[in-house]
Amino acid sequence: MNVIRLYKAFQLCNGLLWWLPIFYLYQRDIGLSDQEIFGIQAIYYVAFCLLDVPTGALADRFDYRRFLQLGAITITIANLVPVFVQNYWGMLSHFLLIALAYSFTSGAGSAYLYEYLHRTGRDDEYKNAEGGARAYSLIGRVVCLPAAGVLMQWHATSPYLLSAAATLVALFFALRLPPLPPGEHRHEQIAVTRAWRVLRASPLLALLMVQGVAIFTLVRILQANLFQPVLDAKHLPVAGFGVLMAVTTLFEAAGAARPGLLRRKVSDLRAVFLLTVVMAVCLALLVPLGIVGVVVCLCVFSLASGLSFPVQRQLVNDAITDPRSRATLLSMESLIDRAVCSLVIFALGGYLSRGAMNDFLLHAAIGTVLLMAVVATTIHLVRTKERSR
């Protein structure tokens, strides 16, 4: 089977988490408070930050494929924990295992695909392959997410059992991925040391990583942490949560499948800037709008995030000057993303505790636009300086 098809199949099954639309409600039903729920989310991001770079460095040192396999095994175990341990410690263990699983795959997945295509002379296929893999993952969610609310009402733990079954299939595809073609892969030098050297020598790479923070944070906060509270505040029935998440996921998949759509009009760098601003505006508009307007904003937000993700990945991969540290550097990017998310989640808990979710949405949107303006200006200055040398 073609490596791109195998990679897409792995991403499809590994991201098939049936519990995504209902995990907030599930935790409330087993007795957790909002403070405990968002506290677990904050701990999750901190754990990911601590784990991401070491696992990325080990993936560079050994074998990307083995880390994809470890990730699939770990997330399968994570999906089973809430079935058997239905309390605070069970949910904390669940998310800590998810953090470990995603730290195994966050850098190794893209690094494996990019290196495989590069070594086989197919560099121009990477962006569409990465976008296609993300689209496959999202389309899988479109199929399963509408049933999440109904499944939870039928049997509370069924979304977690189905998620475990899906990630077990992901392990099968990870085991079938072919080894990288001949090329340097194992190194005597510590990958983290080499990665820091690359990062210090390339201000543009560092700025591109910071640029990705806005995309990841907005997507994570709205689609994972605030999706259910926002819909609950707009009085949407629980059974509709999964249906709406499936609809928005379909828009995200459509964007991910066509990452080069804006290239005819603007550069990749400018496209990421414009799409992130669109996402921030959608976030702010959630405050005054009713349920119909919220649905439209969520769909536009998802389309923009789908378009921007593979373009951002391409920009970062292209800026990496030493491929021997690719997984480590991509893990560093994820670390920055999760570190910012952790801080935002701590702030979110404070906003929600005083009933100020709308203030949070507005402040997050304004902060994102300001960050993107600063990053865009700095990138322009760095590029101008490099061209003048």
C-alpha positions in Angstrom: 0.0 0.0 0.0 1.3 3.5 -0.8 2.9 5.3 2.2 0.6 8.3 1.8 -2.5 6.1 2.0 -1.2 4.3 5.0 -0.4 7.5 6.7 -3.8 8.9 6.0 -5.4 5.7 7.3 -3.3 6.0 10.5 -4.4 9.6 11.1 -8.0 8.7 10.3 -8.2 6.0 13.0 -5.9 7.6 15.5 -8.0 10.8 15.6 -11.4 9.0 15.7 -12.3 10.0 19.3 -16.0 9.5 19.6 -16.0 11.2 23.1 -14.9 14.6 21.9 -18.4 16.2 21.8 -19.5 14.9 25.2 -16.4 14.6 27.5 -17.3 17.8 29.4 -20.8 16.6 30.0 -19.5 13.1 30.9 -17.2 14.5 33.5 -20.0 16.6 35.0 -22.2 13.5 35.1 -19.7 11.5 37.1 -19.5 14.4 39.7 -16.6 16.6 38.6 -16.9 20.4 39.0 -16.0 23.0 36.3 -12.9 23.9 38.3 -11.8 20.2 38.3 -12.6 19.8 34.6 -10.6 22.8 33.5 -7.9 22.1 36.0 -7.4 18.7 34.4 -7.2 20.4 31.0 -4.5 22.7 32.3 -2.5 19.8 33.7 -2.9 18.0 30.4 -1.2 20.9 28.6 1.6 21.1 31.1 2.2 17.4 30.9 2.3 17.6 27.1 4.9 20.4 27.4 7.1 18.3 29.6 6.9 15.2 27.4 6.9 16.6 23.9 10.5 17.6 23.3 12.0 14.5 24.9 9.8 12.2 22.9 10.6 14.1 19.7 14.3 13.9 20.4 14.0 10.2 20.9 12.1 9.8 17.7 14.9 11.6 15.8 17.4 9.4 17.5 15.7 6.1 16.8 12.7 5.5 14.5 9.7 7.7 13.7 7.5 4.7 13.0 8.0 3.1 16.4 6.8 6.3 18.1 3.7 6.3 15.9 3.1 2.8 17.1 3.7 3.7 20.8 1.3 6.6 20.4 -1.5 4.3 19.1 -1.0 1.8 21.9 -1.0 4.6 24.6 -4.1 6.3 23.4 -5.9 3.0 23.2 -5.2 2.5 26.9 -6.2 6.1 27.6 -9.6 5.6 25.9 -10.3 2.7 28.2 -9.5 4.4 31.5 -12.8 6.3 31.8 -14.7 3.1 31.3 -13.2 1.5 34.4 -12.3 4.5 36.6 -15.1 7.0 36.8 -13.8 9.7 39.1 -11.4 12.7 39.2 -8.3 10.5 39.2 -9.6 8.4 36.4 -10.1 11.4 34.2 -6.8 12.9 35.2 -5.1 9.6 34.2 -7.0 9.5 31.0 -5.8 13.0 29.9 -2.2 12.4 31.1 -2.1 9.3 28.9 -3.5 11.2 26.0 -0.7 13.8 26.5 1.9 11.0 26.4 0.3 9.5 23.3 0.2 12.8 21.4 3.8 13.6 22.5 4.8 10.3 20.8 3.1 11.3 17.5 3.1 15.1 17.3 6.5 15.5 15.8 7.2 12.0 14.6 4.1 11.9 12.3 4.9 14.9 10.2 8.6 14.2 10.3 8.1 10.7 9.0 5.9 11.8 6.1 8.1 14.8 5.2 11.3 12.8 5.3 9.9 9.8 3.4 8.7 12.0 0.5 11.9 14.1 0.6 14.1 11.0 0.3 12.0 9.6 -2.5 12.1 12.9 -4.5 8.4 13.8 -3.9 8.8 17.0 -1.9 6.0 18.7 -3.8 3.5 16.1 -2.6 3.9 16.9 1.1 1.5 19.7 1.6 -1.4 17.9 -0.1 -0.5 14.7 1.7 -0.4 16.3 5.1 -3.6 18.2 4.3 -5.3 15.1 3.0 -4.3 13.1 6.1 -5.9 15.8 8.3 -9.0 15.8 6.1 -9.3 12.0 6.4 -9.1 12.3 10.2 -11.7 15.0 10.2 -14.1 13.2 7.8 -13.9 10.2 10.1 -15.1 12.4 12.9 -17.9 13.7 10.7 -19.2 10.1 10.4 -19.0 9.3 14.1 -19.5 12.5 16.1 -23.3 13.0 15.4 -23.9 9.8 17.3 -21.9 10.8 20.4 -24.8 12.4 22.3 -27.2 9.5 21.5 -24.6 6.9 22.4 -23.9 8.6 25.7 -27.6 8.6 26.5 -27.8 4.9 25.6 -24.6 3.8 27.4 -22.4 6.5 29.0 -19.1 4.8 28.3 -19.8 3.6 24.7 -18.0 6.6 23.1 -14.9 5.7 24.9 -15.1 2.0 24.0 -15.6 2.9 20.3 -12.6 5.3 20.5 -10.4 2.5 21.8 -11.5 0.2 19.0 -10.6 2.9 16.4 -7.1 3.6 17.8 -6.4 -0.1 17.9 -7.0 -0.1 14.2 -4.6 2.8 13.9 -1.9 0.6 15.5 -2.4 -1.9 12.7 -1.7 0.8 10.1 1.3 2.1 12.0 2.8 -1.4 12.0 2.5 -1.5 8.2 4.3 1.8 7.5 7.5 1.1 5.6 10.9 2.2 7.0 12.5 5.4 5.7 14.6 5.0 2.5 18.4 5.0 3.0 19.6 8.2 4.6 21.1 9.5 7.8 18.8 8.9 10.7 20.7 7.9 13.8 23.2 10.4 15.2 25.8 10.6 17.9 24.8 14.1 18.9 21.9 14.8 21.2 19.0 15.9 19.0 17.8 18.6 21.4 21.2 20.3 21.4 21.3 20.3 17.6 17.7 21.5 17.4 18.4 24.5 19.7 21.4 25.3 17.5 19.2 25.3 14.4 16.6 27.5 16.2 19.1 30.0 17.3 20.5 30.3 13.8 17.1 30.8 12.2 15.0 33.7 13.7 12.5 33.1 10.8 11.9 29.5 12.0 11.3 30.7 15.5 8.9 33.3 14.3 7.0 30.8 12.2 6.6 28.6 15.2 5.2 31.5 17.2 2.8 32.2 14.3 1.4 28.7 14.6 0.6 29.3 18.3 -2.4 31.5 17.4 -3.9 28.9 15.1 -3.5 26.0 17.5 -4.6 27.9 20.6 -7.8 29.2 18.9 -8.7 25.8 17.5 -8.0 24.0 20.8 -9.8 26.5 23.0 -12.9 26.8 20.8 -13.3 23.3 19.4 -12.3 21.4 22.6 -12.6 23.5 25.7 -15.4 26.0 24.9 -17.4 24.2 22.2 -19.8 22.6 24.7 -20.1 25.5 27.2 -20.8 27.9 24.2 -23.5 25.7 22.9 -24.9 25.1 26.3 -25.1 28.9 26.9 -27.0 29.1 23.5 -29.4 26.4 24.8 -28.7 23.8 22.1 -30.0 20.4 23.1 -27.2 17.9 24.1 -28.2 15.5 21.3 -27.2 18.3 18.8 -23.7 18.8 20.1 -22.3 15.9 18.1 -24.3 16.8 15.0 -23.0 20.4 15.0 -19.4 19.2 15.7 -19.7 16.9 12.7 -20.9 19.7 10.5 -18.1 22.1 11.6 -15.6 19.2 11.2 -16.8 18.7 7.6 -16.0 22.4 6.9 -12.5 21.9 8.4 -11.9 18.8 6.4 -12.9 20.7 3.2 -10.3 23.3 4.0 -7.6 20.7 4.9 -8.2 18.9 1.6 -7.5 22.1 -0.4 -4.6 23.8 1.4 -3.4 25.5 -1.8 -6.7 27.2 -2.5 -5.4 30.7 -1.5 -2.0 30.3 -3.2 -3.4 31.9 -6.4 -4.2 35.1 -4.5 -1.6 35.4 -1.7 1.6 33.8 -0.4 1.5 31.0 2.1 2.7 33.3 4.9 0.1 36.0 4.2 -2.6 33.3 3.9 -1.8 32.0 7.4 -2.0 35.6 8.7 -5.4 36.4 7.1 -6.9 33.0 8.0 -5.9 33.5 11.7 -7.5 36.9 11.8 -10.7 35.5 10.3 -10.7 32.8 13.1 -10.3 35.5 15.7 -13.1 37.6 14.3 -15.4 34.5 14.4 -14.5 34.0 18.0 -15.5 37.6 18.9 -18.8 37.3 17.0 -19.9 34.3 19.1 -20.8 36.8 21.9 -23.6 38.8 20.3 -25.0 36.3 17.9 -27.9 33.8 18.4 -27.6 30.1 17.7 -28.0 30.4 13.9 -25.2 33.0 13.8 -23.1 30.9 16.1 -23.4 27.9 13.8 -22.3 30.0 10.8 -19.3 31.4 12.7 -18.3 27.9 13.8 -18.4 26.7 10.2 -16.3 29.7 8.9 -13.9 29.2 11.8 -13.5 25.5 11.0 -13.0 26.2 7.3 -10.3 28.7 8.0 -8.5 26.4 10.5 -8.6 23.6 7.9 -7.0 25.7 5.2 -4.3 27.1 7.5 -3.0 24.0 9.3 -1.2 22.2 6.4 0.1 25.6 5.1 1.6 26.4 8.5 3.1 22.9 8.7 4.7 23.4 5.2 6.2 26.8 6.2 7.8 25.3 9.4 9.1 22.2 7.6 10.6 24.2 4.8 12.3 26.5 7.3 14.1 23.6 9.1 17.7 23.7 7.8 18.8 20.4 9.5 16.5 17.5 8.8 18.2 15.4 11.5 16.3 17.3 14.1 13.0 17.6 12.3 10.9 15.7 14.8 12.5 17.5 17.8 11.9 20.9 16.2 8.3 20.0 15.3 7.8 18.8 18.9 9.2 22.2 20.1 6.6 23.9 18.1 3.9 21.7 19.7 5.5 22.5 23.1 5.1 26.2 22.5 1.5 25.7 21.4 0.6 23.6 24.5 2.4 26.0 26.9 0.4 28.9 25.7 -2.8 26.8 25.8 -2.0 25.8 29.4 -1.8 29.5 30.4 -5.0 30.3 28.5 -6.8 27.4 30.2 -5.8 28.7 33.6 -7.2 32.1 32.6 -10.3 30.5 31.2 -11.1 28.8 34.5 -11.1 32.2 36.2 -13.3 33.8 33.6 -15.9 30.9 33.8 -15.9 30.9 37.6 -17.2 34.5 37.5 -19.5 33.9 34.6 -17.5 36.0 32.1 -17.2 33.6 29.1 -18.1 36.4 26.7 -15.3 38.6 28.1 -12.9 35.8 27.5 -14.0 35.3 23.9 -13.5 39.0 23.2 -10.2 39.3 24.9 -8.8 36.1 23.2 -9.8 37.5 19.8 -8.2 40.9 20.4 -5.0 39.2 21.8 -4.8 37.0 18.7 -5.0 39.9 16.3 -2.4 41.8 18.2 0.0 38.8 18.3 -0.4 38.2 14.6 0.3 41.9 13.8 3.5 41.8 15.9 4.7 38.5 14.4 3.9 39.6 10.8 5.9 42.9 11.3 8.8 41.0 12.8 8.9 38.4 10.0 9.0 41.3 7.5 11.9 42.9 9.3 13.8 39.7 9.5 13.4 38.9 5.9 14.4 42.4 4.9 17.5 42.1 7.0 18.4 38.7 5.4 17.9 40.0 1.9 20.2 43.0 2.6 23.1 40.8 3.6 
